[in-house]
Amino acid sequence: MKRLADEIVKRSSGEITVWIDTYKIPRGSHWRERITDGILKSHSVFAFLSAYSNREKSVCLDELSIALVSKHGMIRTILLEKPDDTFKPSSRVSEYQWGDMSDYPKVKKQGEETFSAYIEQEADSIIALVNSEEIRQYDAQIRALRRSFHMPDMDTWTKFDALINKERIGREWLFDRIRNWEEKPDGSRVLLLCGKPGAGKSMFSAHLQLRDPAVVAAFPCDCRHSEYSTTQAIILQIAYRLALRLPDYRRWVMERLNDPSYDLDGDRLYEDLILQPLSKATIDGDRASMVIIVDALDEMENDSLADFISRSADSMRRYVRFLVTSRKIPAIVERFSRFDQIDLDAEEEANKADLAAYYESMLNDKLAGMSGKGDFINRLIQSSGGVFTYAECVTNNILEDIKNGSFTIQDYPLPAGIEDLFRDTLDRSFAREKGRPGAPYTEADYAAKWRTPLSMILASPEPLPLSTLRSLMNWKDSELKSFRHPLFSLLTETDNALTLFHRSFGEWLERTDTAYAVSRDDGISALAEACFDVYNGFQDEMDEYMLLYTTRFLRESRDRNHRKQYRVISWDGAYTNRLFEKADGLMKSNAFARAMEFYEELLAIFGDAQLEEEEGRTINNRGRALSRMGGLHQATNQFAEALRCFKEDLEISRKLKEKYPENPGYLRGYSIALEKVAGIYGARKNLGQALAYYEESLAILRELKEKYPENLDYPWGYSIALAKVAGIYEARKNLGQTLAYYEESLAIRRKLKEKYPENPDYLRGYSVALVKVAGIYEARNDLGQALAYYEEELAIKKELKEKYPENPQYIDDTVVALFFCWKISRDERYRQEALEITRQHPELPLCGAFSRLF
């Protein structure tokens, strides 16, 4: 691989640089960071697959997973061995991305000269693939899907990420049962895998997605994070994973997302993204079973996803299967009673064998040579009660005691069941007054120093960032380390954030009558108090977590004093503006789900705002949040939700402009709200409604620009409103009215650019209006007039490109302007000039797209 990488750099004349994992990276504290950093800085990712790299414990599989996450699934794979019964590459790699170098051992035996030529040829093939049109189109489609599904540039981590890093031992019988279910042509469309808390359902699911080629999509529900417990998030994630794997499914979804009236609202998500394409649109043929994993269904916020799967599974293509995991909740078990089920709790002998394999693997070396090893492992198995969470926790305790020299195999105490184990694990550190050997602390120490931060972690709506916890507790690094050490087997760190290692531990903390009891309500109060202290004294140190949750914690706390503090912070305009700025920034970076959480919190803050408060500024902020939320919904094709938000904002704006008629800002706000509502009606092809709202906005802006001629926002806004009205007439094929509105918009923009020639926005806005007018003349087949306007527009774009060479937008704009002129005139000069620019700037999106048109 090193030789091939060097050849790629050489034959691309250094235009392509290669990061390659040339070292064996152990599963240590830095391997993920090192690999992720290399992958994130790479434009394209190539994975060379073999039976050795594909083995389940291989770091190569982790590399592949990181690449699929961080590069949106845009990874090219090259086979070093032919797939067979023993080598089946991960199903997470899209089907059509294969390259083949499986013949390289034979070629290498033919001598250095032949092998060198072979390496050169493969290097050329990879260079061509990186630059190929197919890959560019695929990359563009995946990016478009991520935008439409409001996914950030890099996937957020789920609990699967942490579980994949843990070694899976045993469960071979379960893999066989799953495989038999998959291979039955007319088998059950759903398989419910259920069991008690800690039985290992999520661990198995996490590893199944990497091991089983039949798995095309997998997603873990997680009640600890709102993003992973909402039906919409799960459906969008499943749809995205299906799109990576199935080209025909991806084409079907892309066609609908390209339709501006396509609506991804509410219950239609099920039908539009899952049921319809998997029952009608995808190819049937001889496809083998394709499995969609929905893990921890019991952690969903409602039962709508369970209802959809149970109702619709039999309506989909015969090869579509759902593997659903859940605790044995009666409502879920009953809902899926007509489908196949595997009850892990009932598999007593298999569970014992799996636990024996786990203990042998984890403890064999440490217990080697000790008398009574077999009896001790049997005791462990019996004490575990079939719960793998018990096995993981007790093993960590045993290893720690062996390390400290305090382990004796004959009389080592083993708690009976998971709840006794939780108490015993805490006793190891906090039962010194009870005479517990080696316990460094007392229950009083726990109450004084550990209960509060542990309650914060329990109550946190998402994994609590380490940096946030340190700041809230005003700890030094050493104090954070001291807090974590006695809880090392009960807390999990994922992506630099802490959470309880298993949901069952949190449930035990809340109901235990021991000294270790922790209250979620107390945790909310502690978080509220600490967050407000940071706000009150060190507001600049408030991180994203504190900005999002401080007001929520204060609002939910039962402490009366926190109600007063909530009033203070919610009336702090500077603070709420920070929330708006944070949310707007997240939206611009496509972190839509996170942005939505901020907007929802702002709506909660301004939920009871009144018209009279601060001359309407408070309720205006509610409208501002609604408008942002509506824009987010519109950007993700959720038009019904967008319209709901925009209409509520419109009603607030109407009340404000009537209550404060002397305030032109409220009148302008009303016109903007009208245009947003009109935009939704336009997207849904309701042109009559759209025109009515646009014309009302236009009348308001005409009034404002005449009444306040010194305010440049009003004539500029009026010109935009004119163009939007023109767009509706254009959609109605009324070119006469369209031209009249576009020409009036053009005249206003001409005056602005002449009066303020130093403002590039006015100049560019004028050029946009020129294109609109030119387009209408072109549609009316008046090509002479059209060309005159296009050429004027081209002159402006060239001026902007030369005046502001640091702005790549103007370079792209110039290429587009050249294309319009060439399209009308077929003058070769325009074409050649455009091609020269695209050759100089192939990295720019429009340069790349229009180079093919030329």
N, C-alpha and C positions, 0 to 999 in steps of 0.2 A: 504493500500500500504506500509505503514511503517513496518508493521508486515511481509509482504512478503519480503521486502528488507532485513530486519534483518535475515530472515530465509535463504535467498540466501547466505549471507555472512557466516552464521554459517555452512550450509551444504556444502559449497565449501571450508571449512577449511581456510577461509580468502583469498583464491586465487582470489576471485571475490570481489571487493569493490563496493559499490553502492552510487552514488550521487542521491538524490531524492529531488524534489521540495516539501518540506513539509510546505511551507508557502504560503499564498495567496499573490501573487505578483501583486501589482496594476500597472496600465499603467502609470508609472512615468518615471523619467529620468534614472533609474538604472535597470529596470526589464530586458531589453534585454541583457545588459551587464552581469548580474548575471546568467541568464539562459544560454546564449551563452557560458560563461566560464565553466559552469558545463557540458554542452553537449560536448564541444570541448575536454575536458579532459577525456571523456568516450570512451571506446572501442566499446560498443554496446549501442543502445538506444531502450528502450521499452516504448511505449505509451499505456496507459490504456484508452480506449475510451468508452464514454457513451453519452447519449443525452445531459447531462449537460456540459460535457467537449467539446462537438462538437458544442455548440451554437455559433453563429457567433461572438459575442462580447467576447468570452472566450479567456483568455490568453493562454489556452491549445492549441488552434489552432496556435497561434504564436509560441509556443514551438515546435509544430509538424513541422511547416515550417522551423524553424531554424535547427531542427534535420535533415530534408530532405536535406537542403542546406549543412550543415557542415559535415554530415556523408555520403554524396554522395547518399542519398536515402536509405542507408542501415539501415533501422529502422524496428524493429519488433513491431507489434501492437497486443494488447490483448483486446478483447471485454468484457466489463462489462455489456452490454445490447445487445440483439439481434437487428440487423438492421430492421427497418420497415419504414413506410411512413414518420414518424416524425424524424427518426434517420438514416441518411445516412452518414457514415464516409467519410472524405475527399478523393477525387479521387486521390490525389497526393500520396497516400499510395498504394504500389504495391499489386495486387490482392491476391497473394498466401502467404502473410505474416501474415495471421490472426492466433491468438490463441483465446481461448474461456474460459472465466471465468464468463459467464453470469449467471451461476447457483449458484454463491457464496451466494446470500441472502438466498436461500433455505437451503443450507448446514449450514449456520451460525445458523439457527433456530434449527438445530438438536443437538446443544450442543457444548460445548467447545472442548471435546475430538475429536468429528467428524470433527469440523472445523480445529483443529490443524493438524490433519492428512491430510486434504484437502490442507492446506497451504504448508505443507511439500512436498506433491506430486506436487503442482504447482511450487514450488521452484526448485525441481529436474527437472521438465520439462523445465524451463527457462534455467537452467544451461546446460542441454543437448542441447538446441537450440543454445545457445551462441557458443558451441563447435561443432556444427553439421557440417557435410560435405556439406550439402545443403547451409548453410549460408556462409561457406568458399568459395564455388564455386561462389555464388552470389556476394559476396564481391569482389572476384578476377575479375569477369566479369565487374562489374561496374567500378573498378579501371582501367581495361584495356580500357574500353570505354572512360573514362575521358582522359587517355593518348593519345588515338588515335584521339580524338576530340580536342586535345590541350586545355584542361580545367585545371585550377589550382586545388590544393587540396581542397580549399574551394571556392565556387562560389562567384564571385564579386556581389555586390549589384546592383539591378536595381531599377528603379523608382517604381516598384510594391511594394518593401519593405516599402518605405515611405507611399505609399497609403494604404497598408493593416493596418498600424498603425492608420490610421484615421478612425473614425467611419462612416460607410455608413448608411445613413438614406433614406428611401423611395425606389423608383425604383422597388417595388414589381410587378407592371404591366409589367415592362421590363423583370424581371425574368420569369414571366408567358409566355410572348411572346417567349422568348428563349426556354423555356421548350416545348411549343407547336411545335416550329420548330424542336427541337430534336426528338420529338416523332412521327413525320410523316415519315413512312417507306420510302416513295419515294419522300420526300421533297427536297428542294433546297440544293445542296451540300455546298453552301456558303451563309452566311448571312452577309451583309455589314451593320454595325452600324455606321452611319455618323452623323455629327453635327458640329456646329460652335465651335471655340476654347473655351475651358472652360466649355463645356456642360456636362462633367463628364464621358466621354467615357472610359478613362484609369482607373478612380476610380471604375467604374462598372466592368471592366475586371479584375482588381486586386482581387476584392471580389468574382467575379463569379468563379474563379479558386479554391477557397476554399469551396465555397458553393455548387457548382454543381458537383455531382459525374460523370457526363458525360465528364467533361473536363479532358483530358489526358495530355495535354501539353499547356503551355501558356508562351508567351515571349513578352515583351514590346520593340518596336523599340524606339530609343532615339537619336535624332540628336545631343544631347549635348555630346555624347560619341561615339567615333569611333567603339568601340567594340559592340555597340548595334544598329548601323546603317548600318552594312555591311551584305550582303545577307548570306555570309558564316557563320557568327556568329549566325544568326537567325536559319539557317537550322541545324547547329550542336546542338544548344541548344534544338530545337524542337525534333530532333532525340534522344538526350539523355533522355529527359523527356518521350518520347514514350518507350524507352528501359526500363526505370524504371517500367513502367506500364504493358507492353505487353511482356510476356515471348517468344512468337513465333516471334515477331518482334526482340527482343533482340538476339535470336538464329540466325536469318537470318543475322543480321548485324555482329555478332561476327564471323560467318563463313567467311564472306568476309574480315573482318579486319585481320583474321588469315592468309589470302592469301597474301604473301609479294608483289604480283604484283597488288593487288587491289589499284586502284587510286581514291583519293577523290578530284580530281581537278575540278575547274571551274563549268560549267553548269552540269556536271555529278553528282554534289551533289544533285540536285533536283531529278534526276531519280534514283540514287543509294540509297539514304537514305530515300526518301519520296515516290516517285511514284511507283517504282518497289515493294518494300515490302508491301505498302498499297493497291496495286492493284492485286498482285499475291501471295506474300509469306505468308501473315498473314491469319489466319483462318477466314472463314466467319461465318458459323453456324448461331446462333440466337443472335449474339452480338447486344446490344443496341447501339445507336449512341455514337460515341466518338468524342469529339470536340477538335480541335486545335485552340487556340486563338492567333491571330497575332494582337497586339494592336499598334495603331499609324502607320499604314502602310505608311502614307504620310511623315514620318520622315526618310524613307530609302534613302540611297545615290543615288539609281537609281530605275528603275521600274521593274527590272528583277524578283524580288520575286512576285510582283503583277501579272506579266505576267505568271509566272509559276502556281500560284494558280488558276488563271482564266482559263488557258488552260487545266490543268490536273485534276482538282477537280472531274469532271464527270467520269474520268477513274479509280478512286479508288474504294475500296470496298464501298458498299452502306451505311455502318454505319459511314464512315469517313466524318466528316463535318469540315468546317473552319468558325470560327467567326472572321471577319476582321473589325477593327475599323479605322476610318480615318476622317479627316476634309473633308468637301464637296468640294474636288478638282475635277474639271470637268473630268480630265483624269482618275482618279480612279473611280468616279461614273459611267462614261461611260463604263469603262472596265468591271465592275461588273453589268452592267444593266440587264443582263439576269438572274441574281440570285435575291433571296429575299433581300430586303433592309428595314431598319428601319431608318427613318430620325428623329432624336431627336428634331430638330427644329420645325418639324410639329406637335409634340405631345404637343400642348400648354396647354391643360387642365391637362394632366398627369404631365407635368413639374411644373405647378403651385401647384399641390397637393404635389409633392415631395419637392418643395421649402418650402411650408407651414410646412410640417413635419420636415424639417431640422431646420427651424427657431424656431418652437415650441420646438424641442428637445434641441437646443443649448441655447435658450434665455428664455424659459418658467420660470425657477426658478428665473432668474434675473429680469424679468419683472413682476413677480407675484405681484398683488395688485396695479399695476400702471393703472391709468385710460387711456383708449385709446389703450390698448395693441393690440386688434384685428385690429384696423385701422392701427396701426403702422406696424404690420406684413403684412397686405395687401399692404401697401406702399413699404415694402421691396420686396415683390414678384413682384410687377409691375416694380420696379427699376432694378431688377435683369435681366430682359430680357431673362429668361430661362437659364442663365449662372451660373453654380454652383461655378465657380471660383469667381464670384462676391459675391455669398453668403458666401463663406469661408472668403474672405478678409474683407467684411463689418462686418461680425459677430465678427471677431477678433478686429476690430476697436471699435465696440459697447461695447464689453466686457472690453476693455481697458478703455474706457470712464466711464463706470459704476464703475470700480475699482477706478478710479481717482476722482469720484464724479462730473464729468463734463457732465453727460448724462441727457438730458431732453426729454422725449418721445414726447411731443406735437410738438416741433419745431426742432427736430433733423434733420439736413440736410442729404438727401440721394442723392448721385450723380446719374445721369441718364445714366446707362450703365457702362461697365467695364473700358473704357478708362477714363471717368470722375472720376471713383473711384480710378484709379491709381494716377491721379493728386491730388485728394482730400486727399488720404492717405499720400502722400508726403507733402502736404500742412499742415497736422496736426503737422508735426515736423519742417518744413522749411519755414513757411509763417508768421513769427513773424512781419516782416516789413509791411505785408498786414493787420495786426491787427487780425490775426487768434488767437482766445482765446487758451491759453495753449501751443502754439507752442514755443518750447525752442530755436529754431535756425532760421536763415535767409537763403534766397537763396544764399547769399554770403558764408555763412558757408557751405552749401551743395557743392558749387563749390570748396571751399578750402579743405574740408576734406572728402567728401563723393563721389564726382563724380569719382575720379580716382580709388579707390578700387572697386566701383560698376562697372566701365567700365572693370576692370580686370575680375570680376566674369562673366560679360556678354560675354567677348571675350574668356574666358578660354575654351579649347577644351573638358574639363571634369570638373566635380565639383571641385572647388578650395579648397584644403585642408586648414583647419583653421590654422594649424601650418605654412603652406607655406605663406598664406596671412599675418600672423603676422610677419614673417621674411622679406617678401618683403617690407612691409610698415614700418619695424623697429618699431613695436608697442610693448607696454607692454600689458599684459592681460587685464588691465583696459581699454586701448585704443581700443582693439578689441571689448570688451563688449560695449563700448560707440558707436562704429560704428554700431553694430548690433541692438542696442535697438530701434532706430527710424524706422528701416526697418524690425522689427520683423515679420510683416505679409506679407512681400514681398520677403523674403529669406527663403529657406528651408535648413536645415542641415540634411545630410544623411551620415552616416559613417564618421563623423568628417570632412565633407567637405561641402562647401556652394555652392548653385546654386540658380538661380532665381526660385521663387515658381511656376511659370508657364511660358511656352514659350511665351504666349501672352504678358506678362509683358515686356520681352526683346524686342519684336517687337515694342511695344509702346515706349519704351525708345529710340529706334533708329529713330522713325519717328515723335515724338512729337516736336512741336515748342515752348514748354514751357521751363522754366529755368532748367528743370530736364533732358533734352536731354542728352543721353550718346551715344557715337560713338564706334562701335566695333573696328574701326581702331585705335582710341585713346587708347582703352583698350589693343590692341596688342602692341602699342608703349610703354605704361606704363609698361606692363609685360616685354617687352624686356629691358627697361631701368633698372627696379628693379632687374631682374634676372642677368643682366650683372654687376650691382653694387655688388651683392653678390659674383659673380664669381671673380670680380676684387679684392675684399678685404677680403672675408671670404669663400674661395672656399670649405673648409672642411664642411661648413654649408649647402652646396647645397644638397637638398633632392632629392628623385626620380623624383618628378614633375619638379623641376628646371633642373635636368640633362637631362630629356627627351625633354623639350620644349624651353630652352634658345636659342639654335641656330635657332630653328624654328621661335620664336618670332622676333629675330633679322633679320632673312631673310625676313619675311613677313612685317615687319614694313616699313612705308613710310618715316621714318626719315633718312636722308642721313648719319647722324653720326652713326646710327646703322649698316650701311653697313661696315663702317670701323671696328666697334667692332666685327661684324661677321667674318671679315677677321682675326682678332686677335685670337678669340676663336677657329675658325675652323682649324687654323694652330698650335694650342697648342696640341702637341702630348700627353702630360700627361693628358689633359682633355679628348681627344677622347679615350684614353686608359681606362679612368674611365667609359666611355659609354660602351665600349666593355665588361669590367668586370661586369658592371651592367646587361647588356643584357645576358651575358653567365650565370650569377647566376640565373636570372629569368628562363632561359631555363632549367637549371638543376633542378629547383623546379617545373617544369611543368607549369609555368605561360607563356605559349607559345604566347598568344595574346599580352601580354605586352612586351615580349622579341622582338616580331616582330616589334612593334612600335619603339623600340630603333634601331634595325638593319635598318629599313627604314629611320630613321633620319640620321644614319651614312652614308647610301648611298646618301642621299641628300647632306650631308656635303662634301663628296668626289666625287660628281657628275661630276665635271669638272676637275678632277685631270689629270695631264699630266705625261708622262714618265720621263721627264727631272727634274721634281720637286723633290728636296731632294734625288736625285739618285733613283727615283722610289718609295720611301717609301710611298708617298701620294697615288698614284694609287694602290700600294700594299694593302693599307688599304681598298680601295674600294673592291678589290678582297677578302680581309679578311671578310668584311661584307657580300658579296655575298655568300661566302662559308658557313658562319654561317646560313644565311637565307636558303640556300639550305639544310643544315642539319636539320633545323627546319621543312621545308616542307617534307623532306624524313621521318622524325620521325612521321609525321601525314599523311602518305600515299598520299601526294600530289606530285606525281612523275613528272608530266609535269612541274610544277613550280620549283621543285628541279633541274631537268635537265636544265631548262633555266638558273637558278642561277649558277649552277656548270659550264656550258659551257661558260658563260660570264667570270667567274673567271678563267677558263682554258685559254681563249683568252688573258686576262690580264697577266697571268703567262707566257704564251708563249712569249708575247712581252717583258716582263721583262728579261727573261732568254736570249733572243736574243740581247737585248739592253745592258745588263750587263753580258756578258758570264763569266767574272772573279769572279762573285759573286755566290758561291755554294748554298747560301740560296735560291736564285731565282730558281736555277735548282731543288733543293729539293721541293720548292713550286710548281713547274710545275708537278713534279711526284705525289705530293699529289692531285693536281687538276685532274690529269689523273685518279687516283684511285677513286675519288668521282664520276666522270662521269661514270666510269666503274661500280661502285656500283649500280647506277640507272638502267643501262642497264641489269645488273644481276638480279635486283629485278623484272624487267619487262620481264624476261625470254629471253632477246635478248643476248644469250650467245656468239655469234660470235663477236658482237660489244664490249661486256664486256671484252672478252679475248684480243682483239686488244689493248684496252686502258691499261689493266693490264700489258701486255707484254712490251708496250712502257715505262711504269713506272718502270718495273723491269730492263730494260736495263739502264735507267738513274741511278737507285740506285746501280747497279753493278759497273757502272763507278765511282760514288761518293765514294763507300766504298773502291775501289782500289786506288783512287786518294787521299783520305783523311782517311787513316787507323786509325788515332788517334781519329777521331770523331765517337763515339759509336752510334750516331743516325743513321748513314748510314747502318752498318751491321744489326742493329735491324730492321730498316725500310725495308731492303732487305729481311730479313726473313719473315716479314709480307707480303710483295708483293709475295714472293714465295708461301705462304699459300693461298693467294687469287687466284693466277693462278691455284693452285692445286684444289681449290674449284670449279672453272669453269670446269676443266677436270672431276672432280668427278660428277658434275651435268650432264655431257655428257656421264657418265658411262665408261670413259676411265681410269680404275683403275691403269694401268701400269704407265701412265704419272702422274696420281695423286700421286702415291706412290713416284715417283722420286722427285717431287717438295717438297712434305712433308718431305722426308728424308733429302733433302738439307737444308730446313728450320730448321730441328731438329739439324743438324750438326753445323750450325751457332750458334744456341741458346745454344748448349752444350759448345761451346768455351767461350761464354759470361758468362755463369754461373760458369764455372771453373775459369775463369780469375778474376771474380768479385763475389766471393761467399757471400759477405756481402750484396749484392743487392737482396732483396726478389723478385723484379719484374722480374729479369732475371731468377731466380729459378722457379717462377710461370709460366713464359713464356715458359720455357723448358718443364714443366709438361703439358702445353696445347698442345705443339707440339707432345709429347709422345702419348696423347690421339688421335690426328689426325692420326698418323701412326698406332696405335693400331686398330683404327676403320677400316682402309683399309684392314689390315690383317684379321680382323673379317669378313669383307664383302667378302674376298676371301676364307673364311672358313679355314684359317690357324690359328686355335684357340690357338695353343701353342705359336706362336709368339705374337699374340694379348695379351694373358695373361701376357707374360713377360713384354711387354711395359706398360700394365695397372698396374702391380705390382710395376714397377719402379715409375710410376706416383703416386701411392698410398704412397710410401715411402716419396716422396717429399712433398705431401700434409700433411702427419703426421708431418714432420719436421717443416713445416711452422706453423701448428696449435700449436705445442708445443713452438715454438720460439716466436710467436706473438699471445699470447692468447687473447689479447684485440681486435683482428681483427676477427669479426664474419664470414667474407668471407671464411677464411681458414677452419672454422668448417664445413660450408656448402660444401666446396670443398672436404673435407675428406669423407663426407657421399656419395657424388657422386662417388668418386674414389672407395669406398668400394662396391658400387652398381655394377660398371663395372666389378670388380674382381669377385663378387658373380655371376653375370650374365653369365660369361664365365665358371667359375669353379664349381659353385653351392656348394662351400665350406661354410658350416654352420658358420664357424668362422667369415667370413666377414659379414654375415647377422646379427649375434648377436652383433658384435661390432658396426655396423651401427645403429641398433635399440637402443642400449644403448645411443649413442650420440643423436639420435632424441628425446629420452625421456628426456634427460637433456636440450635440446634446442628446444622445440616445437615451439617457437616464430619465429625461423629463416625460411625463405620461402622455401629453398630447403630441410631442415630437415623435414618440414611438408609434402612436396610433396612426398619425397622419402620414408617416413615412410609408406605410403600407398602402394608403390611398393614392399616393403619388406613384 
